[in-house]
Amino acid sequence: MDVAQAQQPPPAPAAPAPSVTIPNFWNPRARGERVDAPQTGRAVRFMTDDEFPPLHFAGPDGTPTGFSVELARAVCERLTIACTVQARRFDTLLDALADKQGDVVAAAVPLTPSLRARFLATRPYFRWPARFAVRQGADLPIPSATALAERNVGAVEGSAHEAYLKAYFPNAVRKTFPDLATAQGALKRGEVAYLFADGLNLALWFNGQDSESCCAFIGGDYLENRYFGEGIGLVTRTEDAALSRALDDALQRVWDDGKYAELYLRFFPVSPF
């Protein structure tokens, strides 16, 4: 899983910056009584991958870190349980979970019907927003079906973003590219007026050197499940329903007490939302 121009995250600022949008995936009416984790007499074993910054990657000392990893550690603190985090190759995580080599997957494994048929998952704690990008200072309208009519809009060929453009912006002049890096270069050079792509990849590109601060988001995020998926959550085995409920409750509390925002600002200096 490649993320363009991933950057080492800076230290967390003391307070949320107004310019950084922090997403909220929680329902304020869903709060109930506190759910405690089942007591098993051993540490809960979290598994992740160490090659997908800023969600999960190896820190300077080789220890797994990243937004998903530190969120998992915060969840363990709220549940007052001992936890370990081990890194595995991404494509082995779910099989390792099924084989009981760990208890929870905390990685960017998409929540899909096929995953839910095999495992349990918490509510999403991160999703993949689609976003429009333009060159800095471009005098262009906020994207809409009317505003984009007859305007050049770039997208990766065969992607969900191209399909979404076809469905909802039918009068835009679509220009497709073989990969995101090529599409970003075209936007930077002004060969397209807009680029519609994955918000996380775009945010990392904006924050990296290759963009040369050329570009920025315009308009809001697009989160339709049918095109861009449900996001990611903490994944457990089906027989560990009590643990899954406790993790879900702890994620809510991590949001409520501000720890989610603190971690988000640490790992997403440019918000994809």
C-alpha positions in Angstrom: 0.0 0.0 0.0 1.7 3.2 -1.2 1.0 6.7 0.1 2.6 9.4 -1.9 5.3 11.5 -0.2 4.7 10.3 3.3 6.3 12.6 5.8 7.5 12.0 9.4 4.8 13.6 11.6 5.8 16.6 13.7 5.2 16.8 17.4 1.6 17.5 18.5 0.7 21.2 18.9 -0.6 22.3 22.2 -4.1 23.0 21.0 -6.1 22.3 17.8 -5.3 24.7 15.0 -8.4 26.2 13.5 -7.2 25.5 10.0 -7.0 21.7 10.6 -10.4 19.9 10.3 -10.7 17.0 12.7 -13.3 14.5 11.6 -16.0 13.2 13.9 -17.2 9.7 13.3 -19.1 9.3 16.5 -22.8 9.7 17.4 -23.2 11.9 20.5 -26.4 10.1 21.3 -24.9 6.6 21.2 -23.2 6.9 24.6 -24.2 4.4 27.2 -22.8 2.7 30.3 -19.1 2.1 30.3 -18.1 -1.3 28.8 -15.1 -3.0 30.4 -12.8 -5.3 28.5 -13.0 -9.0 29.4 -10.3 -10.2 31.8 -8.2 -12.9 30.2 -5.2 -12.7 32.4 -2.8 -11.7 29.6 -2.1 -8.7 27.4 -4.3 -8.0 24.5 -2.1 -8.5 21.4 -2.6 -5.8 18.7 -1.2 -6.4 15.2 -0.3 -3.7 12.6 1.9 -3.1 9.6 4.9 -0.7 9.7 5.0 0.6 6.2 1.9 2.8 5.8 2.5 6.3 7.3 0.9 8.2 8.9 -1.5 5.4 10.0 1.2 2.8 10.9 4.9 2.8 10.5 8.2 2.1 12.3 9.4 4.9 14.5 13.1 5.9 14.8 13.8 3.1 17.2 11.9 0.5 15.1 8.9 0.5 17.5 5.5 0.6 15.7 3.8 4.0 15.8 1.4 6.0 13.7 -2.2 7.2 14.1 -3.8 3.8 14.3 -1.1 2.4 16.6 -1.2 5.3 19.1 -5.0 5.3 19.0 -4.9 1.6 19.9 -2.6 2.4 22.8 -5.0 5.2 24.0 -7.8 2.7 23.9 -5.9 0.3 26.1 -5.3 3.1 28.6 -9.0 3.9 28.7 -9.8 0.2 29.3 -6.9 -0.1 31.8 -5.7 -3.3 30.2 -2.2 -4.4 29.2 -1.6 -4.4 25.5 1.3 -5.3 23.1 1.7 -4.1 19.5 3.6 -6.2 17.0 4.2 -5.4 13.3 3.5 -7.9 10.6 3.4 -7.8 6.8 0.1 -6.1 5.8 -1.2 -9.0 3.7 -0.8 -11.5 6.6 -2.7 -9.5 9.2 -6.1 -11.0 8.9 -4.9 -14.6 8.5 -2.7 -14.1 11.6 -5.8 -12.8 13.5 -7.8 -15.9 12.4 -5.0 -18.2 13.5 -5.0 -16.5 16.9 -1.5 -15.1 16.6 -3.0 -11.8 17.8 -6.2 -10.4 19.1 -6.9 -7.1 17.3 -5.8 -5.7 14.0 -5.1 -2.0 14.1 -4.2 -1.2 10.5 -5.6 0.3 7.3 -7.6 -2.9 6.4 -10.8 -1.6 4.7 -14.1 -2.5 6.3 -15.9 -4.6 3.6 -18.8 -7.1 3.5 -16.2 -9.9 3.0 -14.3 -8.8 6.1 -17.4 -8.6 8.2 -18.3 -12.1 7.1 -15.2 -13.4 8.8 -14.5 -10.9 11.7 -16.0 -8.2 13.9 -15.0 -4.6 13.7 -15.6 -1.4 15.7 -17.2 1.6 14.1 -14.8 3.4 11.7 -12.2 5.6 13.4 -10.9 6.8 10.0 -12.3 7.1 6.5 -10.9 7.8 3.1 -12.4 11.1 1.9 -12.3 12.0 -1.8 -11.3 15.7 -2.3 -10.9 18.2 -5.1 -7.5 20.0 -5.4 -6.5 23.1 -7.3 -3.4 25.2 -7.7 -2.8 27.8 -5.0 -4.4 31.2 -5.9 -6.5 29.8 -8.7 -9.6 31.8 -9.1 -11.9 28.8 -9.5 -15.4 28.1 -8.2 -16.2 25.6 -5.5 -16.9 22.2 -7.2 -20.5 21.4 -8.2 -22.1 19.7 -11.1 -22.8 23.1 -12.7 -19.4 24.8 -11.8 -17.4 21.9 -13.3 -19.2 21.8 -16.6 -16.7 22.1 -19.4 -13.8 22.4 -17.0 -10.8 20.0 -17.1 -10.8 17.6 -14.1 -8.0 15.1 -13.5 -8.5 11.6 -12.0 -6.6 8.3 -11.9 -7.8 6.1 -14.7 -10.1 3.2 -13.5 -10.3 4.6 -9.9 -13.4 5.1 -7.8 -12.8 8.8 -8.2 -13.1 8.6 -12.0 -16.3 6.6 -11.6 -17.7 9.2 -9.1 -16.9 12.0 -11.6 -18.7 10.2 -14.3 -21.8 9.7 -12.1 -22.1 13.1 -10.4 -20.1 15.5 -12.6 -21.1 14.3 -16.0 -20.4 17.5 -17.8 -16.9 17.9 -16.5 -14.1 17.3 -19.0 -12.4 14.3 -17.5 -8.7 13.8 -18.1 -7.3 10.5 -16.7 -3.8 9.5 -15.7 -2.2 6.2 -15.1 -1.3 6.9 -11.5 -1.7 9.6 -8.8 1.8 11.0 -9.1 1.3 11.7 -12.8 -2.1 13.3 -12.1 -0.5 15.5 -9.3 2.2 16.6 -11.7 -0.4 17.6 -14.2 -2.2 19.7 -11.7 1.0 21.3 -10.6 1.8 22.3 -14.1 -1.7 23.6 -14.8 -2.6 21.0 -17.3 -5.9 20.4 -15.5 -7.9 22.9 -13.4 -9.0 20.4 -10.8 -7.8 17.1 -9.5 -10.2 14.7 -7.8 -8.5 12.0 -5.8 -7.9 10.4 -2.4 -7.8 13.1 0.3 -5.1 11.4 2.4 -2.7 11.0 -0.5 -3.3 14.6 -1.5 -2.8 15.9 2.0 0.5 14.1 2.3 1.6 15.5 -1.1 0.7 19.1 0.0 2.8 18.6 3.1 5.8 17.2 1.1 8.6 18.8 -0.8 7.6 17.6 -4.3 4.4 19.7 -4.3 6.5 22.9 -3.7 3.3 24.2 -2.0 1.7 24.4 -5.4 -1.8 23.2 -4.5 -4.6 23.0 -2.0 -8.0 21.5 -1.3 -11.2 23.3 -2.6 -14.7 22.4 -1.4 -15.6 19.7 1.1 -15.0 16.0 1.4 -16.9 13.1 -0.3 -17.5 10.0 1.8 -20.0 7.9 -0.2 -19.5 4.3 1.0 -20.3 2.8 -2.4 -17.4 4.5 -4.0 -14.9 5.2 -1.2 -15.6 2.5 1.3 -16.6 2.5 5.0 -13.2 3.3 6.4 -11.2 1.3 8.9 -11.8 0.1 12.5 -10.3 -2.2 15.1 -10.8 -5.8 13.9 -11.3 -8.8 16.2 -12.4 -12.4 15.8 -16.2 -13.1 15.9 -15.9 -15.0 19.2 -14.4 -11.9 20.9 -17.6 -9.9 20.8 -17.1 -8.6 24.4 -13.7 -7.3 23.5 -15.0 -5.7 20.3 -17.8 -3.9 22.3 -15.2 -2.7 24.8 -12.9 -1.3 22.1 -15.9 0.5 20.5 -16.8 2.1 23.8 -13.1 3.1 24.5 -12.9 4.7 21.0 -15.9 6.9 22.0 -14.2 7.9 25.2 -10.9 8.7 23.4 -12.9 11.0 21.2 -14.8 12.5 24.2 -11.7 13.3 26.2 -9.9 15.0 23.4 -7.2 12.4 22.9 -8.4 11.6 19.3 -8.0 15.2 18.4 -4.5 15.3 19.9 -3.4 12.3 18.0 -5.0 13.5 14.8 -3.1 16.8 14.9 0.1 15.0 15.6 -0.1 12.7 12.5 -2.1 14.8 10.1 -0.5 18.3 9.9 -2.6 18.7 6.7 -6.0 17.3 7.3 -7.5 15.2 4.4 -11.0 16.3 5.6 
